[in-house]
Amino acid sequence: MKDTIIYYLLIFILLVGCVGPGTGDFDIDLGENYSVISTSPDSVVITPRNSSTNGWEAPIIPSKVTEISQSENFVLAKQIQELDDSDNHSTKINYWILNIVNDDVHGPLNEEEFETLSIDLNIHDIDFKDVKELYEIKNP
């Protein structure tokens, strides 16, 4: 009898562990109706919130967002893009600038374009943080 209870308890624990959010699931509020959404370690996007449904809209900065920097009016993102190359598993780093005041999105940009546009938009003190680090800062 005791073995049967332990057996069913172990099955229950196993099933509960397989359902629900995983360790890669989180969201980070970026203010002004934007969030970083992670549904897995390889799927991290920035998306606007839909105020009427209290959900999220289609991503405006695609996966995989790896680092974020915020200022008063801007969200800056570093993204790793998987390149479609069957022989080599190669990636490219893209940069994005999201103006959270007027919803303008600039990207994907290479590093030189990003630096030039940052200067043009008067964005200073860029301090990129890993998205997991940012999540831990905002959710202590």
Backbone hydrogen bonds, N-H to C=O, Kabsch-Sander energy under -0.5 kcal/mol:
donor,donor_aa,acceptor,acceptor_aa,energy
5,I,1,M,-1.9
6,I,2,K,-2.1
7,Y,3,D,-2.4
8,Y,4,T,-2.5
9,L,5,I,-2.4
10,L,6,I,-2.5
11,I,7,Y,-2.1
12,F,8,Y,-2.3
13,I,9,L,-2.4
14,L,10,L,-2.3
15,L,11,I,-2.5
16,V,12,F,-2.6
17,G,13,I,-2.0
18,C,14,L,-0.8
18,C,15,L,-0.6
19,V,16,V,-1.0
25,D,22,G,-1.4
26,F,24,G,-0.6
26,F,38,S,-1.9
28,I,36,V,-2.3
30,L,34,Y,-2.9
34,Y,31,G,-1.1
35,S,47,T,-2.2
36,V,28,I,-2.3
37,I,35,S,-0.5
37,I,45,V,-2.8
38,S,26,F,-3.1
39,T,37,I,-0.5
39,T,43,S,-2.1
40,S,43,S,-0.9
43,S,40,S,-1.4
44,V,42,D,-0.5
45,V,37,I,-2.5
46,I,61,I,-2.0
47,T,35,S,-2.5
49,R,33,N,-2.8
50,N,55,G,-3.1
51,S,49,R,-0.8
54,N,50,N,-1.8
55,G,50,N,-1.0
57,E,48,P,-2.8
60,I,46,I,-2.4
61,I,46,I,-1.9
65,V,44,V,-2.8
66,T,78,K,-2.8
67,E,78,K,-1.4
68,I,129,K,-2.7
69,S,76,L,-2.4
71,S,74,F,-2.7
75,V,98,L,-2.5
76,L,69,S,-3.6
77,A,96,W,-2.3
78,K,67,E,-2.5
79,Q,94,N,-2.9
80,I,64,K,-2.9
81,Q,79,Q,-0.6
81,Q,92,K,-3.3
82,E,80,I,-0.5
83,L,90,S,-2.6
85,D,83,L,-1.8
90,S,88,N,-1.3
92,K,81,Q,-2.1
94,N,79,Q,-3.0
94,N,92,K,-0.6
95,Y,109,L,-2.2
96,W,77,A,-2.3
97,I,106,H,-2.5
98,L,75,V,-2.9
99,N,97,I,-0.6
99,N,104,D,-3.0
100,I,73,N,-2.0
100,I,98,L,-0.9
101,V,73,N,-0.7
103,D,99,N,-1.5
106,H,97,I,-2.9
107,G,105,V,-0.5
109,L,95,Y,-2.1
114,F,110,N,-2.6
115,E,111,E,-2.4
116,T,112,E,-2.3
117,L,113,E,-2.7
118,S,114,F,-2.5
119,I,115,E,-1.8
120,D,116,T,-2.4
121,L,117,L,-2.5
122,N,119,I,-1.3
123,I,118,S,-3.1
124,H,122,N,-0.6
127,D,125,D,-0.5
129,K,68,I,-2.6
131,V,66,T,-2.0
134,L,130,D,-2.7
135,Y,131,V,-2.3
136,E,132,K,-2.1
137,I,133,E,-2.0
138,K,134,L,-2.4
139,N,135,Y,-1.5
